[in-house]
Each structure stands twice: as C-alpha cells, then as structure tokens.
Amino acid sequence: MAHPKHRTSKSRRDKRRTHYKATPATIASCSNCGAAVKYHTVCGECGHYRGKLAIEKDMAI
C-alpha cells in the first residue's frame, strides 16, 4: 500500500472536491392520483407505479 510523502494541504484537498454539485431529486406527478412523486419510485399516496398497482394501500378513514 502506498504511503504519501507529503501531507495534502487543505486548499489542495478542497480544490479536488469542488467539482461535485448536489442536485435535487427530479419530481414528477403520479399518473393515477396526481401526487408529487420522485422518479422511479412507487407513489406513497395510492401505491401505483407506471400506471399499475404495485402496493396495496389500505383505505382507512
């Protein structure tokens, strides 16, 4: 395993880390109920995914 000869300075380390940009998740509307849903996830309100029932949700009042 390689061992560094010199310590990496804080400025050099931080320059290397500047290229990462956090982006917010893409939000879509559910095709069944219209609720806001993250892409590629089952709707938490109705349990549908891509127009099909994926999870059976209880309709408790």
Buried (B, 14 or more C-beta within 10 A) or exposed (E): EEEEEEEEEEEEEEEEEEEEEEEEEEEEEBBBEEEEBEEEEBBEBBBBBEEEEEEEBEEEE
